[in-house]
Amino acid sequence: MGWYSQEFTEAWRFTTIGRSGFVEVTVPAVHSPAADALVDLAPAVSAMPVVTACR
């Protein structure tokens, strides 16, 4: 599962890549580590069809 990440002053934004739809999540910096949110979302995101494999 691929994620594009953007770091901001007080948050991280993650957007899925390679799936049939996009999922975007913004995690405030106070919820560290931000990647924990991606682990929680993985089951739902993995149900979306892959259109382009991550490299």
Biopython code that builds the backbone (N, CA, C, O; Angstrom):
import numpy as np
from Bio.PDB.StructureBuilder import StructureBuilder

atoms = [
    (1, "MET", "N", (0.859, -1.159, 0.000)),
    (1, "MET", "CA", (0.000, 0.000, 0.000)),
    (1, "MET", "C", (0.907, 1.223, 0.000)),
    (1, "MET", "O", (1.836, 1.320, 0.802)),
    (2, "GLY", "N", (0.633, 2.147, -0.898)),
    (2, "GLY", "CA", (1.460, 3.335, -1.002)),
    (2, "GLY", "C", (0.765, 4.575, -0.467)),
    (2, "GLY", "O", (-0.441, 4.760, -0.630)),
    (3, "TRP", "N", (1.559, 5.413, 0.173)),
    (3, "TRP", "CA", (1.058, 6.678, 0.707)),
    (3, "TRP", "C", (2.004, 7.791, 0.282)),
    (3, "TRP", "O", (3.223, 7.644, 0.366)),
    (4, "TYR", "N", (1.444, 8.893, -0.169)),
    (4, "TYR", "CA", (2.197, 10.119, -0.421)),
    (4, "TYR", "C", (2.071, 10.945, 0.845)),
    (4, "TYR", "O", (0.962, 11.150, 1.340)),
    (5, "SER", "N", (3.190, 11.425, 1.379)),
    (5, "SER", "CA", (3.138, 12.181, 2.638)),
    (5, "SER", "C", (3.591, 13.621, 2.434)),
    (5, "SER", "O", (4.469, 13.917, 1.624)),
    (6, "GLN", "N", (2.960, 14.496, 3.195)),
    (6, "GLN", "CA", (3.317, 15.916, 3.217)),
    (6, "GLN", "C", (3.425, 16.332, 4.677)),
    (6, "GLN", "O", (2.522, 16.080, 5.475)),
    (7, "GLU", "N", (4.534, 16.969, 5.014)),
    (7, "GLU", "CA", (4.724, 17.444, 6.383)),
    (7, "GLU", "C", (4.384, 18.928, 6.452)),
    (7, "GLU", "O", (4.851, 19.724, 5.638)),
    (8, "PHE", "N", (3.568, 19.283, 7.430)),
    (8, "PHE", "CA", (3.212, 20.671, 7.690)),
    (8, "PHE", "C", (3.714, 21.041, 9.079)),
    (8, "PHE", "O", (4.212, 20.183, 9.807)),
    (9, "THR", "N", (3.590, 22.287, 9.446)),
    (9, "THR", "CA", (4.077, 22.747, 10.742)),
    (9, "THR", "C", (3.451, 21.984, 11.897)),
    (9, "THR", "O", (4.151, 21.595, 12.832)),
    (10, "GLU", "N", (2.147, 21.766, 11.845)),
    (10, "GLU", "CA", (1.463, 21.137, 12.974)),
    (10, "GLU", "C", (0.709, 19.865, 12.598)),
    (10, "GLU", "O", (-0.174, 19.425, 13.333)),
    (11, "ALA", "N", (1.058, 19.270, 11.446)),
    (11, "ALA", "CA", (0.342, 18.062, 11.028)),
    (11, "ALA", "C", (1.081, 17.357, 9.898)),
    (11, "ALA", "O", (1.995, 17.906, 9.283)),
    (12, "TRP", "N", (0.659, 16.138, 9.649)),
    (12, "TRP", "CA", (1.078, 15.365, 8.478)),
    (12, "TRP", "C", (-0.169, 15.070, 7.659)),
    (12, "TRP", "O", (-1.234, 14.809, 8.219)),
    (13, "ARG", "N", (-0.043, 15.108, 6.333)),
    (13, "ARG", "CA", (-1.144, 14.711, 5.458)),
    (13, "ARG", "C", (-0.654, 13.534, 4.619)),
    (13, "ARG", "O", (0.430, 13.573, 4.038)),
    (14, "PHE", "N", (-1.467, 12.499, 4.570)),
    (14, "PHE", "CA", (-1.153, 11.299, 3.804)),
    (14, "PHE", "C", (-2.258, 11.068, 2.783)),
    (14, "PHE", "O", (-3.441, 11.211, 3.092)),
    (15, "THR", "N", (-1.862, 10.708, 1.562)),
    (15, "THR", "CA", (-2.816, 10.415, 0.495)),
    (15, "THR", "C", (-2.422, 9.089, -0.141)),
    (15, "THR", "O", (-1.257, 8.875, -0.476)),
    (16, "THR", "N", (-3.396, 8.201, -0.306)),
    (16, "THR", "CA", (-3.095, 6.919, -0.936)),
    (16, "THR", "C", (-2.711, 7.123, -2.389)),
    (16, "THR", "O", (-3.151, 8.068, -3.043)),
    (17, "ILE", "N", (-1.875, 6.210, -2.880)),
    (17, "ILE", "CA", (-1.509, 6.206, -4.293)),
    (17, "ILE", "C", (-1.708, 4.793, -4.831)),
    (17, "ILE", "O", (-1.557, 3.811, -4.104)),
    (18, "GLY", "N", (-2.047, 4.706, -6.107)),
    (18, "GLY", "CA", (-2.164, 3.422, -6.766)),
    (18, "GLY", "C", (-3.473, 2.683, -6.550)),
    (18, "GLY", "O", (-3.593, 1.524, -6.946)),
    (19, "ARG", "N", (-4.454, 3.322, -5.935)),
    (19, "ARG", "CA", (-5.746, 2.674, -5.681)),
    (19, "ARG", "C", (-6.817, 3.260, -6.597)),
    (19, "ARG", "O", (-6.595, 4.286, -7.241)),
    (20, "SER", "N", (-7.968, 2.613, -6.653)),
    (20, "SER", "CA", (-9.047, 3.066, -7.533)),
    (20, "SER", "C", (-9.666, 4.387, -7.081)),
    (20, "SER", "O", (-10.355, 5.048, -7.857)),
    (21, "GLY", "N", (-9.428, 4.765, -5.854)),
    (21, "GLY", "CA", (-9.885, 6.044, -5.315)),
    (21, "GLY", "C", (-8.818, 6.580, -4.381)),
    (21, "GLY", "O", (-7.898, 5.856, -4.000)),
    (22, "PHE", "N", (-8.935, 7.817, -4.021)),
    (22, "PHE", "CA", (-7.958, 8.417, -3.120)),
    (22, "PHE", "C", (-8.530, 8.515, -1.716)),
    (22, "PHE", "O", (-9.703, 8.835, -1.523)),
    (23, "VAL", "N", (-7.682, 8.235, -0.751)),
    (23, "VAL", "CA", (-8.020, 8.451, 0.652)),
    (23, "VAL", "C", (-6.989, 9.435, 1.171)),
    (23, "VAL", "O", (-5.786, 9.216, 1.032)),
    (24, "GLU", "N", (-7.458, 10.512, 1.765)),
    (24, "GLU", "CA", (-6.562, 11.518, 2.321)),
    (24, "GLU", "C", (-6.873, 11.664, 3.796)),
    (24, "GLU", "O", (-8.033, 11.773, 4.191)),
    (25, "VAL", "N", (-5.833, 11.665, 4.601)),
    (25, "VAL", "CA", (-6.006, 11.817, 6.041)),
    (25, "VAL", "C", (-4.961, 12.803, 6.547)),
    (25, "VAL", "O", (-3.791, 12.738, 6.168)),
    (26, "THR", "N", (-5.396, 13.713, 7.405)),
    (26, "THR", "CA", (-4.495, 14.668, 8.041)),
    (26, "THR", "C", (-4.420, 14.328, 9.515)),
    (26, "THR", "O", (-5.439, 14.230, 10.200)),
    (27, "VAL", "N", (-3.195, 14.149, 9.994)),
    (27, "VAL", "CA", (-2.968, 13.749, 11.380)),
    (27, "VAL", "C", (-2.256, 14.890, 12.103)),
    (27, "VAL", "O", (-1.130, 15.235, 11.746)),
    (28, "PRO", "N", (-2.898, 15.483, 13.116)),
    (28, "PRO", "CA", (-2.250, 16.540, 13.885)),
    (28, "PRO", "C", (-0.968, 16.026, 14.547)),
    (28, "PRO", "O", (-0.893, 14.864, 14.946)),
    (29, "ALA", "N", (0.027, 16.889, 14.660)),
    (29, "ALA", "CA", (1.325, 16.513, 15.224)),
    (29, "ALA", "C", (1.222, 15.990, 16.653)),
    (29, "ALA", "O", (2.079, 15.223, 17.092)),
    (30, "VAL", "N", (0.193, 16.392, 17.376)),
    (30, "VAL", "CA", (0.050, 15.921, 18.762)),
    (30, "VAL", "C", (-0.253, 14.431, 18.820)),
    (30, "VAL", "O", (-0.119, 13.815, 19.878)),
    (31, "HIS", "N", (-0.665, 13.836, 17.690)),
    (31, "HIS", "CA", (-0.950, 12.398, 17.628)),
    (31, "HIS", "C", (0.230, 11.688, 16.975)),
    (31, "HIS", "O", (0.152, 11.240, 15.831)),
    (32, "SER", "N", (1.310, 11.596, 17.718)),
    (32, "SER", "CA", (2.536, 11.003, 17.198)),
    (32, "SER", "C", (2.676, 9.578, 17.711)),
    (32, "SER", "O", (2.327, 9.323, 18.864)),
    (33, "PRO", "N", (3.158, 8.658, 16.930)),
    (33, "PRO", "CA", (3.578, 8.795, 15.539)),
    (33, "PRO", "C", (2.387, 8.813, 14.576)),
    (33, "PRO", "O", (1.406, 8.092, 14.757)),
    (34, "ALA", "N", (2.501, 9.637, 13.577)),
    (34, "ALA", "CA", (1.406, 9.815, 12.622)),
    (34, "ALA", "C", (1.103, 8.536, 11.850)),
    (34, "ALA", "O", (-0.033, 8.320, 11.429)),
    (35, "ALA", "N", (2.101, 7.700, 11.664)),
    (35, "ALA", "CA", (1.900, 6.459, 10.903)),
    (35, "ALA", "C", (0.921, 5.506, 11.578)),
    (35, "ALA", "O", (0.378, 4.621, 10.916)),
    (36, "ASP", "N", (0.684, 5.662, 12.866)),
    (36, "ASP", "CA", (-0.299, 4.808, 13.547)),
    (36, "ASP", "C", (-1.675, 4.920, 12.892)),
    (36, "ASP", "O", (-2.414, 3.939, 12.820)),
    (37, "ALA", "N", (-2.011, 6.107, 12.419)),
    (37, "ALA", "CA", (-3.305, 6.296, 11.753)),
    (37, "ALA", "C", (-3.373, 5.483, 10.463)),
    (37, "ALA", "O", (-4.435, 4.977, 10.102)),
    (38, "LEU", "N", (-2.246, 5.357, 9.771)),
    (38, "LEU", "CA", (-2.223, 4.591, 8.527)),
    (38, "LEU", "C", (-2.427, 3.105, 8.796)),
    (38, "LEU", "O", (-3.075, 2.408, 8.016)),
    (39, "VAL", "N", (-1.878, 2.635, 9.891)),
    (39, "VAL", "CA", (-2.076, 1.234, 10.284)),
    (39, "VAL", "C", (-3.555, 0.983, 10.551)),
    (39, "VAL", "O", (-4.099, -0.046, 10.150)),
    (40, "ASP", "N", (-4.197, 1.922, 11.224)),
    (40, "ASP", "CA", (-5.625, 1.775, 11.523)),
    (40, "ASP", "C", (-6.482, 1.793, 10.256)),
    (40, "ASP", "O", (-7.515, 1.126, 10.201)),
    (41, "LEU", "N", (-6.068, 2.540, 9.251)),
    (41, "LEU", "CA", (-6.831, 2.651, 8.005)),
    (41, "LEU", "C", (-6.526, 1.541, 7.001)),
    (41, "LEU", "O", (-7.272, 1.361, 6.038)),
    (42, "ALA", "N", (-5.458, 0.807, 7.209)),
    (42, "ALA", "CA", (-5.002, -0.191, 6.235)),
    (42, "ALA", "C", (-6.073, -1.200, 5.818)),
    (42, "ALA", "O", (-6.190, -1.475, 4.624)),
    (43, "PRO", "N", (-6.862, -1.766, 6.737)),
    (43, "PRO", "CA", (-7.869, -2.739, 6.292)),
    (43, "PRO", "C", (-8.888, -2.143, 5.311)),
    (43, "PRO", "O", (-9.258, -2.793, 4.333)),
    (44, "ALA", "N", (-9.331, -0.939, 5.563)),
    (44, "ALA", "CA", (-10.312, -0.308, 4.672)),
    (44, "ALA", "C", (-9.682, 0.052, 3.330)),
    (44, "ALA", "O", (-10.285, -0.171, 2.280)),
    (45, "VAL", "N", (-8.482, 0.602, 3.360)),
    (45, "VAL", "CA", (-7.824, 1.015, 2.120)),
    (45, "VAL", "C", (-7.448, -0.202, 1.281)),
    (45, "VAL", "O", (-7.555, -0.160, 0.055)),
    (46, "SER", "N", (-7.014, -1.276, 1.916)),
    (46, "SER", "CA", (-6.606, -2.459, 1.154)),
    (46, "SER", "C", (-7.781, -3.119, 0.437)),
    (46, "SER", "O", (-7.574, -3.921, -0.473)),
    (47, "ALA", "N", (-8.999, -2.796, 0.831)),
    (47, "ALA", "CA", (-10.179, -3.332, 0.142)),
    (47, "ALA", "C", (-10.414, -2.642, -1.205)),
    (47, "ALA", "O", (-11.161, -3.150, -2.040)),
    (48, "MET", "N", (-9.780, -1.494, -1.414)),
    (48, "MET", "CA", (-9.926, -0.775, -2.682)),
    (48, "MET", "C", (-9.028, -1.424, -3.734)),
    (48, "MET", "O", (-7.885, -1.766, -3.432)),
    (49, "PRO", "N", (-9.520, -1.600, -4.964)),
    (49, "PRO", "CA", (-8.701, -2.226, -6.008)),
    (49, "PRO", "C", (-7.425, -1.437, -6.312)),
    (49, "PRO", "O", (-7.423, -0.206, -6.320)),
    (50, "VAL", "N", (-6.349, -2.171, -6.560)),
    (50, "VAL", "CA", (-5.079, -1.570, -6.970)),
    (50, "VAL", "C", (-5.146, -1.320, -8.471)),
    (50, "VAL", "O", (-5.503, -2.213, -9.240)),
    (51, "VAL", "N", (-4.801, -0.100, -8.887)),
    (51, "VAL", "CA", (-4.771, 0.216, -10.316)),
    (51, "VAL", "C", (-3.343, 0.392, -10.817)),
    (51, "VAL", "O", (-3.070, 0.189, -12.000)),
    (52, "THR", "N", (-2.437, 0.765, -9.928)),
    (52, "THR", "CA", (-1.022, 0.907, -10.253)),
    (52, "THR", "C", (-0.221, 0.404, -9.067)),
    (52, "THR", "O", (-0.380, 0.897, -7.951)),
    (53, "ALA", "N", (0.632, -0.566, -9.304)),
    (53, "ALA", "CA", (1.445, -1.109, -8.210)),
    (53, "ALA", "C", (2.470, -0.082, -7.749)),
    (53, "ALA", "O", (3.035, 0.650, -8.562)),
    (54, "CYS", "N", (2.705, -0.033, -6.449)),
    (54, "CYS", "CA", (3.723, 0.866, -5.898)),
    (54, "CYS", "C", (5.103, 0.309, -6.213)),
    (54, "CYS", "O", (5.293, -0.905, -6.284)),
    (55, "ARG", "N", (6.048, 1.196, -6.400)),
    (55, "ARG", "CA", (7.426, 0.775, -6.705)),
    (55, "ARG", "C", (8.353, 1.178, -5.614)),
    (55, "ARG", "O", (9.552, 0.910, -5.692)),
]
sb = StructureBuilder()
sb.init_structure("model")
sb.init_model(0)
sb.init_chain("A")
sb.init_seg("    ")
for serial, (resi, resn, name, xyz) in enumerate(atoms, 1):
    if name == "N":
        sb.init_residue(resn, " ", resi, " ")
    sb.init_atom(name, np.array(xyz, "f"), 0.0, 1.0, " ", f" {name:<3s}", serial, name[0])
structure = sb.get_structure()
